[in-house]
């Protein structure tokens, strides 16, 4: 997606400037062409030669540098830029950008660019919280720039609070997001992911092997394509994707309550979570002590969330379920598609190599009333995109 794209990284005078070396390396490995523009103050924190070694391109600092090709440097660079990221963005450069001040190479190029622009503030907490800085960031957003909310943590000045620049991995995600075509703008989508936990007592619970990887991949892909995403997730080791609304739940009943609350306003619902079919009928208040012999736990059915959604589906709402089988995958999944009034079901066989829980790949078959589409083994991220492609095509054909 980003291979061959031209990225400009604007680096300002902040101790966080050293992190951009890692970002430049990540971008280079993904096949992008990178130009780094530094303010004069930034050169006090990291040397331009570092960026030149990592990118293979000259690091630009001086607007009036005579060692350039015969062109107006900031204008020619602006014409070929696909994404401009200013990180770290100091309060000074944020103020200049907000008010159209262009007095160095970074700010003149930023003003000349018409590509997506991303600003990653990094500064002392008190400075970041200053109403003037807050107003300047709102101005940038009003002009269409994306301002990344800084992280909260220990700062170089010794304070603890907001103002910390996000890690390079997150900055890369924002760049990828800016480059993705936005074919799902204004679409509201609800995705469920991960396992549920059904408590036996304060210590033990019943669960399954779901890691949430498939559901998280779908949520991320939809967000990248411009959708408004709500992710209802069981507890996993995964970090929720950026720029989405995440609701963390524990039990099947928690998930049912959350899904019912958000479902009516959704255009698309994708139920990728592995929800427990049964839960202990009685939950002990104290830890159940070990005894000689076997122990029996009486179970009761949990609520059928997908069945509820199918019987309460809103007009023009698209409902997609998942089906994991160990035998008769197509027959069982088609029966579930019809029984639960779904528009689409994504079926896979737990016993097939490359599919199932915990893997980075999946092998799925998309089943609708009209189609049976078997996809080859691919990453869960690619499966997510193929699934969304199918759903968007179906929505388009239905008007």
Buried (B, 14 or more C-beta within 10 A) or exposed (E): EBEEBBBBBBBBBBBBBEBBBBBBBBBBEBEBBBBBBBBEBBBEBBBBEBBBEBBEBBBBBEBEEEEBEEEEBBEBBBEEBBBBBBBBBBBBBBBBBBEEBBEBBBBBBBBBBEBBBBBBBBBBBEBBEBEEBEEBBEBBEEEEBBBBEBBEEEBEBEEEBBBBBBEBEBBBBBBBBBBBEEEBEEBBBBBBBBBBBBBBBEEBBBBBEBBBBBBBBBBBBBBBBBBBBBBBBBBBEBEBBBBBEBBBBBBBBBBBBBBBEBBEEBBBBBBBBBBBEBBBEEEBEEEEEEEEEEEEBEBEEBBBBBBBBBEEBBEEBBBBBBBBBEEEBBEBBBEBBEEBBBBBBBBBBEEBEEBBBEBEBBBBBBBBEEEEEEBEBBBBBBBBBBBBEBBBEBBEEEE
